[in-house]
Amino acid sequence: MTAYEFRGMVISEHMMGALRRYIQERIPPGGFLTAVLANDLQAAVGQADSDNLPNIPAFAAYIYNEAPGNCHGSYGLVKAWLEHREA
């Protein structure tokens, strides 16, 4: 896994792994990533650890630019993404 960088802010390799598992395998992420994916800034800030807090804009950039549009934006969209299982 490689990290993702946006304007000097970085998503760590560990967090990129969680994002990719969510997007590619529909594996539920933790509370922080769920809040980021749901576009819930208040919850994301409240749940971020000291490594992720200053890098929230990098998460937003990655999700906006790289993730499928129907896997993020609200808790309902995140739930629907996770419930859709490929046969």
C-alpha positions in Angstrom: 0.0 0.0 0.0 1.2 3.4 -0.7 0.2 6.6 1.0 -1.8 9.3 -0.7 -0.6 12.9 -0.6 -2.7 16.1 -1.2 -1.1 19.5 -0.8 1.3 18.3 1.7 -1.2 16.3 3.7 -1.0 12.6 3.7 -3.2 9.6 4.2 -1.0 6.9 5.7 -0.5 3.5 4.1 -2.6 2.0 7.0 -5.6 4.2 6.3 -5.3 3.8 2.6 -5.6 0.1 3.1 -8.8 0.6 5.1 -10.2 2.9 2.3 -9.3 0.5 -0.4 -10.9 -2.4 1.5 -14.0 -0.4 1.9 -14.1 0.6 -1.8 -13.0 -2.6 -3.4 -14.2 -5.3 -1.0 -17.0 -3.4 0.9 -15.4 -4.1 4.2 -16.8 -1.7 6.9 -14.3 1.0 8.0 -13.9 2.3 11.5 -15.8 5.2 13.0 -13.5 7.9 11.7 -13.5 6.7 8.1 -17.2 6.1 8.2 -17.7 9.7 9.3 -15.4 11.0 6.6 -17.1 8.9 3.9 -20.5 10.1 5.2 -19.4 13.7 4.9 -19.9 14.2 8.6 -17.2 16.7 9.4 -18.1 17.1 13.1 -18.0 13.4 13.8 -14.8 12.9 11.7 -13.0 15.6 13.7 -14.3 14.2 17.0 -13.1 10.7 16.1 -9.8 11.5 14.4 -6.6 10.6 16.1 -3.6 12.9 16.2 -2.3 11.5 12.9 -5.5 11.8 10.9 -6.9 15.0 12.2 -4.5 17.4 10.3 -4.9 15.2 7.2 -8.7 15.3 6.8 -8.4 17.4 3.6 -6.4 14.6 2.0 -9.2 12.1 2.8 -11.7 14.5 1.3 -9.6 14.9 -1.9 -9.0 11.2 -2.3 -12.7 10.3 -1.8 -13.8 13.0 -4.2 -11.3 12.2 -6.9 -10.8 8.5 -6.6 -13.8 6.8 -5.0 -17.0 5.8 -6.8 -19.6 8.5 -6.4 -22.2 6.2 -4.9 -20.0 5.0 -2.0 -19.8 8.3 -0.1 -21.7 11.4 0.8 -24.1 10.3 3.6 -24.5 7.6 6.1 -27.2 6.2 3.9 -24.9 5.9 0.9 -22.2 4.2 3.0 -24.7 1.7 4.4 -26.1 1.0 0.9 -22.5 0.5 -0.4 -21.7 -1.9 2.4 -25.0 -3.9 1.9 -24.5 -4.4 -1.8 -22.6 -7.6 -2.1 -21.3 -8.9 -5.3 -22.5 -12.5 -6.1 
